[in-house]
Amino acid sequence: MAKKVVASLQSSGKDFAKVIRMAKSPKTGAYTFKEEIIATDKVKDYFAKK
C-alpha cells in the first residue's frame, strides 16, 4: 500500500513541495521542525505568515 502512495506522489511531484519550518518552543527554548507538503503556488504564502 505504501508503494501506491509513493508512486502517486512521484507522478504529480511537480505540483507539490515539502516545506520545513523551524520554530522555537516557548516552554523549553528548544527548536522544533514542522514538515508539511503543500502546493507549490502556496509556498511563499506559507513562509510569509508566522
PAKE-515797 format. One line per field, with one value per residue: residue in one letter; chain; x, y, z of N, C-alpha, C in turn. Coordinates in steps of 0.02 Angstrom, whole numbers. Each point is the difference from the previous one (the first is absolute). Layout:
REM PAKE-515797
res: [A, ...]
chain: [A, ...]
n.u: [X, ...]
n.v: [Y, ...]
n.w: [Z, ...]
ca.u: [X, ...]
ca.v: [Y, ...]
ca.w: [Z, ...]
c.u: [X, ...]
c.v: [Y, ...]
c.w: [Z, ...]
END
This chain:
REM PAKE-515797
res: [M, A, K, K, V, V, A, S, L, Q, S, S, G, K, D, F, A, K, V, I, R, M, A, K, S, P, K, T, G, A, Y, T, F, K, E, E, I, I, A, T, D, K, V, K, D, Y, F, A, K, K]
chain: [A, A, A, A, A, A, A, A, A, A, A, A, A, A, A, A, A, A, A, A, A, A, A, A, A, A, A, A, A, A, A, A, A, A, A, A, A, A, A, A, A, A, A, A, A, A, A, A, A, A]
n.u: [41, 55, 11, -65, 7, 57, -27, -54, 41, 33, -58, -22, 62, -12, -58, 42, 8, 55, -33, 53, -35, 46, -20, 4, 9, -58, -16, 30, -18, -19, 36, -57, -8, -37, -17, -10, -47, 18, -48, 32, -62, -2, 59, -3, -64, 23, 52, -46, -44, -12]
n.v: [-59, -1, -52, -12, 16, -33, -49, 11, 5, -51, -24, 26, -18, 19, -24, -39, 30, -28, 31, 28, 9, 42, -25, 54, -50, 28, -64, -36, 38, -63, -13, 7, -52, 38, -59, 28, -31, 53, 32, -5, 14, -38, -13, 51, -17, -63, 23, 34, -48, 21]
n.w: [0, 35, -40, 8, 64, 4, -35, 37, 52, -25, -17, 57, 4, -61, 21, 34, 59, 24, 48, 26, 55, 21, 59, 39, 42, 20, 10, -47, -50, -6, -52, -31, -38, -39, -23, -59, -33, -36, -30, -57, -19, 54, -27, -41, -7, -5, -33, -33, 15, 61]
ca.u: [-41, 44, 28, -49, 1, 62, -6, -46, 33, 52, -28, -21, 48, 15, -52, 5, 67, 6, 28, 21, 3, 31, -36, 28, -50, 0, 12, 68, 48, 29, -28, -35, -8, -65, 3, -65, 0, -51, 3, 57, -21, -14, 61, 17, -49, 13, 56, -14, -36, 37]
ca.v: [59, 58, 11, 37, 70, 29, 5, 54, 63, 10, 19, 70, 32, 69, 44, 5, 10, -15, 58, -12, 63, -7, 40, -5, -17, 50, -32, -25, 38, -44, 9, -57, 6, -22, -16, -5, -3, 48, 16, 44, 69, 27, -2, 68, 19, -40, 29, 70, 4, -30]
ca.w: [0, 3, -66, -40, 22, -25, -73, -18, 14, -49, -65, 2, 45, -20, 25, 73, 28, 71, 34, 69, 38, 65, 49, 66, 50, 53, 65, 10, -38, -52, -67, -30, -72, -24, -71, -33, -73, -24, -71, -14, -6, 66, 41, 23, 51, 59, 37, 16, 64, 56]
c.u: [44, 29, -48, 1, 62, -4, -46, 32, 54, -29, -22, 46, 15, -50, 5, 72, -2, 34, 14, 8, 29, -36, 32, -56, 2, 15, 73, 53, 34, -34, -33, -10, -68, 5, -71, 11, -58, 9, 55, -20, -15, 61, 17, -49, 13, 57, -12, -37, 41, -43]
c.v: [63, 15, 39, 74, 34, 10, 57, 68, 15, 23, 73, 40, 72, 49, 12, 10, -17, 60, -17, 67, -14, 47, -12, -12, 52, -30, -17, 42, -41, 13, -64, 13, -28, -9, -7, -6, 44, 12, 52, 73, 32, 2, 69, 23, -37, 31, 72, 6, -34, -43]
c.w: [0, -69, -44, 18, -27, -75, -19, 15, -53, -67, -1, 46, -18, 28, 75, 21, 74, 33, 72, 34, 69, 48, 69, 51, 56, 69, 11, -35, -54, -67, -24, -74, -19, -76, -27, -75, -24, -74, -13, -6, 67, 45, 28, 54, 65, 42, 19, 67, 55, 43]
END
